[in-house]
Amino acid sequence: MHPRVSLHQVAFMTEPTARFVDFCCDIGVQHCSLATPLLQTEVEREAARRAGVGIGCVNHPFAVHPDLERDSGAATEGLLDAIAIAAAVDAPSIYLLTGGRGALCWEQAAERFTELIAPARDAAHKAGIALLVENASAFNADIHIAHSLPDATRLAKLAGIGVCVELHACWAEAGLRETLAAAMPLTGLVQVSDYVLGDRTSPCRAVPGDGTIPLEAILRDVLDLGYEGLFDLELVGPRIEAEGAAVACTRAAQYLSDLLDRLGA
């Protein structure tokens, strides 16, 4: 398996962390992304530490309940806890959902996000952990405010953090190579999946190669623009559930591995 392939825990949210990391090892994936809600106990964190797989990133929902408008500091405390968790499992980065905007306009919500994240940003820097904000579909407006890659890059610059590029949420945007170029100096993670035309559910991920996203062309651009990090398979939704997480993730990892080999990554 290509050493830059990473697998996200989201496909295995009902499984213990130990079982997920063992699965990664079994199929030859050398890196994974874990979710903070599944790392709340020492048993789960110890399973991650003992895994024969590198923890490339930790996913954390920031001001999700309540939203950015109403959060009085709980999001900051939660992120400080997430930084401690990431340090405990040797993860070099955390990528975030911002939380919803409530009644705030985008600019006000971005300012509030920046205010809330500032103390944790400093703590993360001291711990050697990068904070990243992702771009996510507007279907997630209740829990996120950055719904295009330019918006995620703009928000990252305002907040003084990095970017997680979610290709599923930006592949159809105009001028993608140019916006990738703008994001790349801040990018700490690139997430990969596919989309089948006509799917209307959310989430609606497909195994790479099963859909319409021109992944080879996009990943070639990402590599040409100098990205040197991991490619994280975030697979979730009815197609993944119908096939079974283990089968879908194995196929996805092999497809991505072969593609990265072909691209000379």
N, C-alpha and C positions, 0 to 999 in steps of 0.2 A: 504494500500500500504506500502511496506517495506520502512523504513525511509532512506535507503541508495540509493534508486533509484532517479536518476536525469534525466531530459529531456532537450535536447539541442534545442535551438531556431532555428537551421538551417532548420528544417522541416517546419517552419512557417515564412520564411524570407519575404513573401509578406504581412504578417499580422502585425498590430501594436503590440508593446510589451504588452500593456494592455490586448489584446485579448489572447496572448500566455500565460501569467501568469495566467489569469483567467481559461484557459483551464487546466493548470497544477493543479490548485486547484479543478476544477470540477472532475477530474479523481483521485484525491487523491495523486498526486505526490507532495512531500514536498520540492524538490530542483530542480533548473534548471540552465542551463548554457546559458548566453546571449552573443550576438555578438556586439562588439563595433560599427560597422557600423550602427546598429539599435538603438544606445544609444547616438546619437549626439545632441539630443534636450533635454531641461529640461522636456518637456512633457513625453518623453520616460523614462527618468531617474526617474521621479516622479512616473510613473506607476510601475516601478520595485521596488521602495522603498515602495510603498503602498501595494504591493502584499502580499498575505498570503502564500508566498512560499519563501524559502531561496535561495539566489543567490549563488550557490556553486562555480561558476567560470565564467570568462569572456574570450571569444575568441577574439584574436587580430591578424590580418595579419601584420607582422613586415615589413621587407624591400621588399615588394612585387612590388611596382612601385615607383622608379626603383629598380633594384636588388642589392644584396650585393656589387657587383663590382662597381656600379656607384653611390650608395647612398652616399651623402655627409653629412648626419646628419639628414635628414628628418625623417628617421625611428626612431631615438632616440627621436625626438620631438613628433612623433606620439605615441610612447610608453609612454612617460611622460603624454600625454593627456589621454591615456588609463588607466594609474594608477590613475589619478584623477577621471575618470569615475568609475573605480572599487571601489574606496573609497566612492564615492557618493552613490553607490547602495549596499554598505556593502559586496562586494565580497572579499573572502579571497585569491583569486588567479587569475592569468591570464595565459592562455596557448597560445603559439605562433606558427605561421608558420614563418620560418626564413627569407623568401625571397629567390629568386633563386641565383645561384652562378655566373651567367654571364659566363665570360671566365676564371674564377678562378678555380683552382683545389680544391678538397674538403678541404684540409688542409688550403689553403689560405682563402677560404670562411668561414671556421670555425673561423679562426683568426679575420676576418673582423666582423663577427657576434659578437664575444666576445668584440671587441673594441666598436662597436656601442651600444651594450646593457649595457656596464659598467655604464654610468651615470644613466640610468633608473633603473638598478639593485639596486644601492644604494638608490635611491628615493623610490623604492618599499619596500626595507627592512625597511626604516624609517616609511613607511605607514603600515607596517605589512601585506604586500601583497606578496605572493609567485609568482615568475615567473617560468613557466614551458615551456619546448619545447617538442613537440610531434614527434612521428615517423609517417611518412605518405608515401603512395604509391609513387613509382617512376613516376607514371603518373603526379605527382605534381612537377616534377623537375623544372618547370618554376617559382615556388613560394616557394620552400623548398629544403633543402639539406640533411635532416636526414631521410633516407628511410628504415632503419632497427632499431629494438630496440637497439642493441648494438651501432649503430651510434648515436641514440638520447641520449643514456646514456653518451657516450663519449663526445658529444657536450655539454651536460648539465654540466658535470664536468669541461670542459674547460672554460665555461662561468660562472661558479659558481651559477647555477640555478637548478631547479628541472625538473622532467620528467612528461609528460602526456602520459600514455601508451594507444595507439590506437590498440586494439586487432584486428580490421579488417585488419590492415596493417602488423601484425606480427604473426598471428596465425599459419602460415605454416612454420615459420622459424625453423631451426634445433636448438636443445638444448633450447627450449623455457623456460622450468622451470628454467634453469641455468641463462638465460639472464633476466628473470623476477626477479630472486633473486638478480642479480647485480643491476637492476634498482630500486628495491623496496625501498631502503633507501632514494631515491630521489623522489619517486613517490607521486604526489599530486592529481592525477586524473586517473581513468581507464575508457576508453570509450568502449562501448559494442554495437555490431550490428552483423549481420550474413551475410554470402555470399553463393549464390546459384551457384553451379558448372556450368560453361559455360557462365556466365554473362561476357560480354566483355566491357561494357560501364564504364565510370568513371564520377561520382561516381556510385557504384553499391551495395549499402547497402540493406539488407533485414531485416525484423523483426526477432529478435532472436527466434530461434525455427523453422524458415522456411528454413534454409540452412544447411550447412555442418560443420560449425565451432563447435568444441567440447567444447561448452561454459561451460558446467557443470564441466568438468575436468579442464579447464583453470581457471575458477573462484575459484574452490577448491584450486588449487595451489596458486593463488593470496592471498586468505584468509589464507592459511596455512603459507605463507611467511610473514604474519603480517600486511597486508594492512588493514587500518581502515577507509579509506575515502569513497567517493561516487563512484557509478557506473553510468556513464553518457551515456544515449542512444542518439547516434548521427545518425540520420536516414535521408538519402537523396538519391535521385536517382529515376530512372524510376519505380521501384517496389513501392516505397513509394508514388510517385505521382499518380500512377494508382489506388492504394487502397484508397488514400486520407490520408492526414497527420493525421487527427484526429483519424480515425479508426486504422491506422497502429501504431500510437504512443500509443493509448490505449492498443492495443494488446501487444505491446512490453513492456510497463510498467508492465502490469499484469504478463507476462511471466517472466520477470526479478525479479519481486517481489516474485513470487512463487519459483523461483530458489534460491534466496537468503535465503528464509525461509527454504527450503529443506537443504541448505548447513549450516544452523545454523549461518548465518552472524549476 
